[in-house]
Amino acid sequence: VCCKAPSFHRMVRYFREFAHAARPVWNPPSRYEPSSGMLEEENQCANGEKAAKLDGGQGGGLMTDGWSNVKNKGMINFVATYPELVYLATIDASGHFHTESYIGELIAEKIEEIGEEKVLSLETDNAAATKRAWEI
C-alpha cells in the first residue's frame, strides 16, 4: 500500500474512527513511539524469549537461507529448530561478497551463539558458496 495514495489516507481515517467508536478511551501511539521505546521493549522481550527457548532445548538444527529483498539486497536468515522454530537473525549481506569464507563465518558465529553442543544439524540452501562453506 502506498502511503501517498488518497485511499491509504482514507483507510487510516476510517480506522481511527472505528477504533474510537469501539474503544473511546484508547489512543493509538504516535508514529514516533513505535520506532523508539516501544520497539526497543519488544526487542528485549523477544530476545528474552529466544534465550529461554534456546537454553531450555536439548539441541536441534540451525537453518540458513539466502535471498534478495524487494530492493535486491542480499539477505541471510538464521533460524534454530528447538523443537519449535526460533528466529535468530536476518543479516543484511548486501555489502559483502557471498563467498564461502563469509558465509562460513556467519554460520560459525550462530553456532557459537547457540552453543556447539546444541547444534545437531545444519540445513542450508543449495547455493554454490553455501555448499563450499560446509567444507570450512
C-alpha positions as CSV (number, residue, x, y, z in Angstrom):
1,V,0.0,0.0,0.0
2,C,1.4,3.3,-1.0
3,C,1.3,6.0,1.8
4,K,0.9,8.7,-0.8
5,A,-2.3,7.3,-2.3
6,P,-5.5,9.0,-1.3
7,S,-7.1,5.7,-0.5
8,F,-4.5,5.0,2.2
9,H,-5.3,8.2,4.0
10,R,-9.0,7.4,3.9
11,M,-8.3,4.0,5.3
12,V,-6.3,5.5,8.2
13,R,-9.0,8.0,8.9
14,Y,-11.7,5.2,8.9
15,F,-9.6,3.0,11.1
16,R,-9.2,5.8,13.7
17,E,-12.9,6.4,13.6
18,F,-13.6,2.7,14.0
19,A,-11.1,2.4,16.9
20,H,-12.6,5.4,18.6
21,A,-16.1,4.0,18.3
22,A,-15.1,0.6,19.5
23,R,-13.0,1.8,22.4
24,P,-13.3,5.6,23.0
25,V,-10.6,5.8,25.7
26,W,-7.9,4.1,23.5
27,N,-5.4,6.5,21.8
28,P,-3.2,4.9,19.2
29,P,0.5,5.6,19.6
30,S,2.2,8.4,17.7
31,R,4.4,7.5,14.8
32,Y,7.4,8.1,16.9
33,E,6.5,5.8,19.8
34,P,6.8,2.5,17.9
35,S,10.1,3.5,16.4
36,S,11.7,4.3,19.7
37,G,10.8,3.0,23.1
38,M,8.1,0.5,22.1
39,L,10.4,-1.1,19.5
40,E,13.2,-1.5,22.0
41,E,10.9,-3.0,24.6
42,E,9.6,-5.5,22.1
43,N,13.1,-6.4,21.0
44,Q,14.2,-7.0,24.6
45,C,11.1,-9.2,25.2
46,A,11.7,-11.2,22.0
47,N,15.4,-11.7,22.9
48,G,14.5,-12.9,26.4
49,E,12.0,-15.4,24.9
50,K,14.6,-16.5,22.3
51,A,17.3,-17.1,25.0
52,A,14.8,-19.1,27.2
53,K,13.9,-21.4,24.3
54,L,17.5,-22.0,23.3
55,D,18.6,-22.6,26.9
56,G,15.8,-25.0,27.6
57,G,16.2,-27.1,24.5
58,Q,18.1,-30.4,24.3
59,G,19.5,-29.5,20.9
60,G,18.3,-29.1,17.3
61,G,19.1,-27.8,14.0
62,L,20.4,-24.5,12.6
63,M,18.8,-23.4,9.3
64,T,20.1,-20.7,7.0
65,D,18.8,-19.4,3.7
66,G,19.9,-16.6,1.5
67,W,17.5,-14.4,-0.5
68,S,17.1,-11.0,-2.0
69,N,14.6,-8.4,-0.7
70,V,12.4,-6.1,-2.8
71,K,15.3,-3.7,-3.2
72,N,17.5,-6.6,-4.4
73,K,19.7,-6.5,-1.3
74,G,21.3,-9.8,-0.3
75,M,19.8,-11.1,3.0
76,I,20.6,-14.2,5.0
77,N,18.2,-15.7,7.5
78,F,19.1,-17.8,10.5
79,V,16.5,-20.0,12.3
80,A,17.0,-22.6,15.0
81,T,14.7,-25.7,15.4
82,Y,14.5,-26.5,19.1
83,P,11.9,-28.3,18.6
84,E,9.9,-25.2,17.6
85,L,11.3,-22.6,15.3
86,V,13.3,-19.9,17.0
87,Y,14.1,-16.9,14.8
88,L,17.8,-15.9,15.3
89,A,18.6,-13.1,12.8
90,T,18.3,-11.7,9.4
91,I,21.6,-10.3,8.2
92,D,21.9,-7.7,5.5
93,A,24.7,-9.1,3.5
94,S,24.4,-6.7,0.6
95,G,27.8,-5.0,1.4
96,H,29.7,-8.3,1.2
97,F,30.6,-10.8,-1.4
98,H,28.8,-14.1,-0.7
99,T,31.9,-16.1,-0.6
100,E,32.3,-19.4,1.2
101,S,34.5,-17.8,3.9
102,Y,32.0,-15.0,4.6
103,I,29.0,-17.4,4.8
104,G,31.1,-19.9,6.9
105,E,32.0,-17.1,9.4
106,L,28.3,-16.2,9.8
107,I,27.3,-19.8,10.3
108,A,30.2,-20.3,12.8
109,E,29.0,-17.2,14.7
110,K,25.5,-18.5,15.0
111,I,26.7,-21.9,16.1
112,E,28.8,-20.3,18.8
113,E,25.8,-18.1,19.9
114,I,23.7,-21.2,20.3
115,G,26.4,-23.5,21.7
116,E,28.3,-26.1,19.6
117,E,26.9,-28.9,21.8
118,K,23.3,-27.9,20.9
119,V,23.6,-27.8,17.2
120,L,22.9,-31.3,16.0
121,S,22.3,-30.5,12.3
122,L,22.9,-27.7,9.8
123,E,20.4,-27.1,6.9
124,T,21.3,-24.6,4.2
125,D,20.2,-23.7,0.7
126,N,21.8,-25.1,-2.4
127,A,23.9,-22.1,-3.4
128,A,27.4,-22.9,-4.6
129,A,29.1,-20.7,-2.0
130,T,27.0,-22.2,0.8
131,K,27.9,-25.7,-0.3
132,R,31.6,-24.7,-0.2
133,A,31.1,-23.2,3.2
134,W,30.3,-26.7,4.6
135,E,34.0,-27.6,3.8
136,I,35.4,-24.8,6.0
